[in-house]
Every structure is written in C-alpha cells, then in structure tokens.
C-alpha cells in the first residue's frame, strides 16, 4: 500500500469522523444559518423579512466578512439576478437570498472547520503540529496498523520544512491536495 493511499484512507476516516461529530452537535450548517438569520433580523427593522440591497455590505461585515467593494458589487448583482429569476421584488433581499449568495463562502468556512477539527484530532495535546507519535495514535484508533517507516513517510510527505513534524498550515496544504477538502 502506498503512503499516499494510506493518507487517503486515514483522511477519509477522519473526515467521516469529523462530519459525524459536527452533525451530531449540529455545529456547522445550523450555526451558519442561525447566524445569518440573527444578523439579517438586526437589519430587518420593520420585520418584513426584507432588507435593502444597500445594506448588504453592513450585513456582511456583521457576519465577519471584510468584503472589498468589487465583492459587494458582485454579491449585490447575484442577489438581484436571483430575485429577478424568481420573479421577486428588486432592491431588497431576504435570508434565503443571503444563504444562496453566501453559500460558497460558507462552504469554504465549513471545509476549513472540518480541516481544523481533523487537525485537532491528530494534535490532541494542542502543540500546533503533528508528530509520528500523534499519527500512530490516530491510525491505531482508526484500525490502521502502519509500521514506523510508513508513518515517517507520511510525515515527510506533508512536512515541507523538514522538521519532522507537520504544522497546521502544512496539514491544510496536504488535505487540499487530496481533494477531500
């Protein structure tokens, strides 16, 4: 079995485990939707379920985004196009419009949260990096019995600095290469 294939199997199991944990607690998607609704309702002062498109930039900032002008213009155009396609009033947006146009951003945040959770599964003592010992522990917990050379090879494959350990940034890079995240 090649080291990459082993990484793939381990990552698949970790990803499954991370999703199960998040699904169990309803953390990601429910939190994102709820957060959108809370911020949206702050700007929906009349309680009509609609907010002027001109408030989109402020709504985004309250959600923690720091959009550039061109991003705001792009998102406004997406909102207007969506509403036009659905035959809805122009110049305003609702929560569903917000969810629709922010979907890719929220999905990216979800992927990052999954990767963070996976990294934390390996780095259980919060040192900020993964060692061969961390990798051994997790692979054994997942039922993958790998020898020392395989574990070291996996660390070497992800370790771009040559320190014999994998930082969080290096972990994210290798996860993105697997196309699982």
C-alpha positions, -999 to +999 in steps of 0.1 A: +000+000+000+015+034-010+019+061+016-005+084-004-032+057-004-028+052+033-031+090+038-062+089+017-077+061+038-069+078+070-082+112+058-114+096+046-119+081+081-110+113+098-133+133+075-161+109+082-155+112+120-153+150+119-186+152+099-202+128+124-191+149+153-203+181+137-235+166+125-242+152+160-238+186+175-253+204+145-224+228+146-217+240+111-247+243+089-272+251+116-249+277+132-242+294+099-279+297+090-288+308+125-260+334+125-273+347+091-308+350+105-297+368+136-277+394+117-304+397+090-331+403+116-310+431+130-312+449+097-348+440+091-361+468+114-397+467+100-400+429+104-409+425+068-384+397+060-366+420+036-336+443+038-325+469+012-297+456-010-278+488+000-274+472+035-256+441+022-221+454+029-230+461+065-247+427+069-215+410+055-194+429+080-216+418+109-211+383+097-173+387+100-165+392+063-144+421+052-156+424+016-139+446-009-160+469-030-159+447-060-171+417-039-200+437-026-210+448-061-207+412-073-228+399-044-254+426-050-256+416-086-261+380-077-289+389-053-306+410-079-302+383-106-315+356-082-345+377-073-352+386-110-350+349-120-375+340-092-398+369-101-393+386-068-391+423-059-359+441-067-338+463-045-342+441-014-331+407-002-342+381+023-325+354+043-328+329+015-311+353-009-283+357+016-279+320+021-278+314-016-252+341-025-230+333+005-232+295+000-197+292-014-182+313+013-200+293+040-190+261+023-153+272+024-157+280+061-172+246+067-143+229+049-119+249+070-138+240+102-136+203+091-099+205+084-094+223+118-113+195+135-093+168+117-060+186+127-071+187+163-079+150+162-042+144+154-029+172+176-048+162+207-025+180+231-026+213+211+011+217+204+004+232+169+019+203+150+016+166+143+043+141+151+049+105+141+036+096+176+003+116+170-001+099+136+005+065+151-021+071+179-048+082+154-042+055+129-043+028+156-076+043+169-089+041+133-078+005+130-050+011+106-018-007+117+011+011+100+048+004+106+072+031+117+085+037+081+051+042+067+043+067+094+075+086+089+070+086+052+035+102+057+050+129+079+078+135+054+053+138+025+035+166+044+064+183+061+077+210+038+101+225+064+120+192+071+115+195+109+100+160+112+065+173+121+035+187+103+023+222+111-014+232+108-006+250+076+012+220+061-017+198+072-041+221+053-020+220+022-018+182+021-055+179+028-063+202-002-040+181-024-061+151-016-092+169-029-111+157+001-115+193+013 
